[in-house]
Amino acid sequence: MPRVTAPAMSPHSAAARCHVARSTSGRVASRRWLLVAAPVGMALVVVLLFGGCREQRPSVVSTKPASEAPTPVPAKLEEPGVRAADFVLTDQSGEAFDSRSLAGKVWVGSVFFANCPGPCFRENQALADILREIDAPDLVVVSLTCDPDNDTPEVLRRYADRFDADLTRWKFLTGDMATIKTIANESFRLPAEVGVHSERGVVFDRQGRLRGGFHLLQADRVDLLKKLIREVLDEPADEPLPATPAADAPSAAPSTPVGADR
C-alpha cells in the first residue's frame, strides 16, 4: 500500500502557526484578566469615593430618623449661636475635664479616633499647624474621640505625642460614647458614631457660642478657619458671659454638666 506522507512544513510555516497560537492564547488570557480586574477596580473606586473616615467594623444600619441628625454648621454664623452645654469628659492624662474651664477662651472642637486609617491624622495635623501658627494662650483645641472603647487616656496621650501637642492648649477627650455623641451632635453640630465622624473643625467664642466651622482636609478651608479664629480672638475679651436668671426669676436646680456623675 502506498505510504501517505504529510507535506513537509517549512520553518517559516511552523513559526507562523506558533505565533498565531501564542497570539490567540494571549488574547484569551488578556480577556480573562480583564474579567477579573474590572470588578476589583470598580470595588476600589467605590471604597475610595464612599469609604470616608470610618473604622473597619461590621456594617451597622442606622435606624435614627434623618430629622434627628445634627443640623450642619454653616461656615460662618451671621449671629453667634447659643452657648454650648457644659460637659465633663476624661482627658489624655486620665483627669476629669470640665468644659467650664474654657470660659473666656476661644476654642475649636473636632471629632476623631486614634485608629483612623488616614483622614484623622491629616485632620489633626491641620489642627497642630493652626496651634503653631496662631500662638495665642487663649486658643484651645478640644478633640473628642468617637472610639472611646479603644481610645483610653493612655492611647490618647501617645497619639498626642505624635503631634508634639501642647496639652495645655490641646485636649484629647474620651468618655461614654452616648455622652460624646450628645456633645458632638448638639453642641458641635457634627455627626459622630463609633468610628465614624465629620472632618470639620468648629469654632466657639469666649462665651462658648458656636461661630462657624470649616473642613480640615482642604487647604483653602483651613485658611478660612484660621481667619475666623483670628476674628473671634480679636473680639473684646471682657464681653459678659450669657446672662444668668434674674434675681426675681423662679429658682431652678443647678444644671449638671453632660457626662458628670449625677
N, C-alpha and C positions, 0 to 999 in steps of 0.2 A: 504494500500500500504506500502510495507517495506520502512523504512526510510534509506536513503543513508547517511552515516556519513563519513566525511573526515577523513583520517588516522590521528591519533594524532601525533603532531610534538614534538619531544623532544627538550628540551632547547638547546642542542648542535647543532641540525639542524638549529634552528632559529638563533642562534648566527652566524653559518657559513654563512647562507644566508645574514644576516645583514652585515657581514664582506665583502662578495663579493660585495654587493650593494655599500658599502662605498668605497671599492677599485675602483670599476668601476667609481663612481661619482668623486673620487679623481683624477683618470687618465684623465677624461674628463675636470675637472677644470684645471689640470696642462697643458693640451694641449691648452685650451683656454688662459691661462696665457701666454704661450709661444708665441701664435699667436699675442697677444697684445704687449708683452715685446720685441720681436725680432725687429720689425720695430723701436720702440722707442730707443732701444740700438744702432741700426745702425745709427740712426739720430744723437745721441750723439757723436758717433765715428766720423762721418763726420764733425760735428761742431768743435770738438777738434782738428782734423787734419787740417782743412782748414779754420777755422774761422779767425785766425790771430788776429791782433790788429786793430779792427775797431769799430766804433761807431754803435749803434743799430739804423740804419736809413733805410728808404725804399731802396730797391735794385736799383742801378743805373748802367746801362750798359754803359761802356766807349766806345766812338766812336773814341778815339785817336789812330792813327796808331801806330803799335808796333815800327816803325822806329823812332818815336818821344820820346819814353821812354828814361829816362836818362841812359847813359852807366854805369853799375855797377862799383863802385870804387874798385880798387884792394886793397888787404890787405896792401900792401906797394908799392908805386910807385918807379920804378927804378930811375926816374928823377922827380924833382918837377914839378907839373902841372902848368898851367897858373894861374896868380893872380886872385883871386875871385873878381867878380864885386862888387863895392861899393853898399850899400843899406842902407835905413833908415826905421826902424820899431818903434813900441812903446813898452817900457819895462814894467815890473810889477809895476812900480811906476807911470805909465802914462806919462813918459818923453820920448822924441824922442831919439832913439838910432841910432847913425851913425856908421856904421862898420869901418869907417876910424879911429875910436878911438882904433881899435885893432892893428894898425900898430906897429910893434916892439914886439908884444906879440905872444905866441903860443896859439892857441885856438882850441877847439873841438866843432864841430857842430852836432846837433841832431834834430830830429823832434818827436813830441809827442802831446797828448792833455789831458787836466786835467781830463776829464770824462772817460778816458780809463779804461776798466774793470779789468785790471791786469798787462799786459805786460809793460805798460808805467811806472808804479810805480817801477817795477824791473829795467827797463832801467835807470830811474833817480836815483834809489838807487845806481846803479853801478857808475854813474857819481859823485854822492855825495861821494862815497868811494874813487874814484880817486882823487878828490879835497882834501880830508882829507889826503890821503897818499902822494900825491905829492904837498906839501905845498909851491908852488912857486908863488910869486906875479905876475910873467909874464905868468901864465897859466890861461886861461879864458874858460868857457863853454858857448856856445850860443845855447839855445834851442828854436826852433820855434814851436808854436802851429799850428796844422792843423785843428783846430776848432775855428777860430777867432770869429765867431758869438757868441759863448758861453764863450770863454776864454778871458774875459775882463781883463784889468790890475788888477782890484781888485781880480778877481778869481785867476789870476796867482800869485799874492802876497800871498794869502792864501795857494796856492799849494806849493810855495817856502818854506813857513814856515814848511811844513810837513818834509822837508829835512834839516831844520836848515841851509838853504842856505846862504852863504856869498854873498850878492848881489853885492859886488864889483868884484867878480870873477865868478859869475854865473848869466847870463842874460836870463830871460824868456820873449820871444818876441811875440807880436801879431800885427795884421795889416790886410791889404786887402789880401784875400785868393789868388788872382791871383799873387800878389807880392811874397807871401810866397812860392807858388808853383814854381815860376821862380827861386827864390834863392835856394830852395831845389833841383830842377832838374838840374839847370845849374852850380851852384857853389858847392853844397854839393854832387851832383850826386846821390841823393836819391829820391825815389818816394814820392809823397805827394798829397793826395786827401783829401777832407773833411772827417775827422775821420779815414783815412787810411794812414799808413806810414811805413817806414822801422825802424828797431830797431838797427841800426848801429850808431856808433859814428865815425865821420871823423875828421882827424887832419890837421890843417893848420899851416904853419911855420910863422916866424916873418915877412915874406914878403907877407903873405896872399896866399901862394900857397898850393894847396892840396897835402898832402903827403901819405895818405892812410886811411883805416878805418876798423873797426872790429865790430862784433856783440856784443851787450852789455848784452845779456842774457846768455852767455856761459862763465863760469869762465876762461877757458883756453884762449878764445879770448880776454877777458878783460885784462888778464895778458900781452898778446901781444900788446894790445893797450897802456897799461902803458909803456911798453918797447919803443914803437915808440915815445910816448910823451917825455920820458926822453932823447931819442936820439936827437930829434928836439930841446929840451930845451938846450942841451949841444952844439949845433951849435953856432958859433960866432954871438953875438948879433949885431955886427957892420956891418954885411954884407949889402951892399946897397940895397935899395928897387928897384923894376923894373925900368929900365931907362925911363925917360920922353923923349918926342920927342926932337931931336937935335934943336939947335937954328935956323939952316937954313932950318928946315923941314917946310912944309906948315902948316900954323896956322890952328887950329881947335877950335871950340867952346868948352868950358869946359864941361866935362861929368857930367851928373846929376845922383846921386846915385839912384838905383832902389828903388821905393817907396817914393822918395822925391816929394814934391809938385813942379809942373812944372809951 
